Amino acid sequence: MKFYTITCDETKSILPVKKFLTDKYIDYPFNFINLDIESEPVSEWTTSVLNRLKDIDDEYIILSLDDCLPMTYFNQKVFDETMNYMKTDKNIVRYEIGHTTTKYPLTKNMDGYIIVDIPQDADYRLSTQTSVWRTDYLFDKLSVTDDPWNFEKKFSDECKGDGKRMIVTENQWALRWTRHGALSGRYPNRINVLGIKVSDIKEMINLGYFNASELQYGNMPGSPSAILKEDFSIEQLRGKLQWFDEHVELYGFNYK
């Protein structure tokens, strides 16, 4: 399966970090491809992506943003079984390879985990989080010229109640990703590493991928108060980081 990472001039600096973590955590024969949309206007993001994908004839592809970083080892069993389930119903158009704190109604019990449907009325039902897409559905949504934020928001609203199915897993995941991107226009020259194992952060500093002074936990409003101290502990953020408890639920296993 082809695994496309979308990158552009403004964000491609994060690619070495993503490659380091991908090489470490994803042991699976994906065909990794960087989809460089160069310096084309962000307002034409959907068109730029579609123009580079439109000639492929794969029924399913994986799409990921360059600053969405993996943080756990790949679980082939969960991925293969969930993909097999996806292929039994052509109405399933997206499988988000990640995690959610929202408890959706059970769809199917699996061995050690469950598959759940993202509800028809869910906010951000359509997302740029790393996902397997039915290619024909993705191409249809990309055919309207727009930026990535409107792609998520506008089409999430439009696809509410459309009867198409989008799925995620709970209890076990094929791969866990950082919830928010490593880069944000809110904080130029900062890198969000919230969720990444402390050992990985320290190793990447030693390898020269970034400097400790560039790092922070989070890229939501208020995150600059959470600039990392030397021990990189998540506890230093209690009372400082917005939605601290949610972040602990999402990432606490990587900070034990």
HELIX and SHEET records of a PDB file:
HELIX    1   1 LYS A   12  ILE A   14  5                                   3    
HELIX    2   2 LEU A   15  TYR A   25  1                                  11    
HELIX    3   3 VAL A   42  GLU A   44  5                                   3    
HELIX    4   4 TRP A   45  LEU A   53  1                                   9    
HELIX    5   5 GLN A   76  LYS A   87  1                                  12    
HELIX    6   6 THR A  135  LEU A  142  1                                   8    
HELIX    7   7 PRO A  148  GLU A  158  1                                  11    
HELIX    8   8 VAL A  198  ASN A  206  1                                   9    
HELIX    9   9 ALA A  212  GLU A  214  5                                   3    
HELIX   10  10 SER A  223  ALA A  226  5                                   4    
HELIX   11  11 ILE A  234  LEU A  237  5                                   4    
HELIX   12  12 PHE A  244  TYR A  251  1                                   8    
HELIX   13  13 GLY A  252  TYR A  255  5                                   4    
SHEET    1   A 8 ASN A  31  ASP A  36  0                                        
SHEET    2   A 8 LYS A   2  THR A   7  1                                        
SHEET    3   A 8 TYR A  60  LEU A  65  1                                        
SHEET    4   A 8 SER A 131  ARG A 134 -1                                        
SHEET    5   A 8 ILE A  92  GLU A  96 -1                                        
SHEET    6   A 8 ARG A 165  GLU A 170  1                                        
SHEET    7   A 8 ILE A 114  ASP A 117 -1                                        
SHEET    8   A 8 LEU A 106  ASN A 109 -1                                        
SHEET    1   B 2 ILE A 191  ASN A 192  0                                        
SHEET    2   B 2 LEU A 215  GLN A 216  1                                        
END                                                                             
